[in-house]
């Protein structure tokens, strides 16, 4: 299921990446997450989420 959902968002990801790398600089944040296994137990491995932004005041909307 996760892979199928990721495939559906591939075009959006490519558009956002293309716009992001056009900028003069990029800000990034790396945060660890708690993830639950299918049985409800907390995962024993670390999981990460990355946030990127371009630092400009340009408001870009994807529709």
Secondary structure as GFF3:
##gff-version 3
##sequence-region A 1 63
A	DSSP	alpha_helix	2	8	.	.	.	ID=ss1
A	DSSP	alpha_helix	10	20	.	.	.	ID=ss2
A	DSSP	beta_strand	27	33	.	.	.	ID=ss3
A	DSSP	beta_strand	47	53	.	.	.	ID=ss4
###
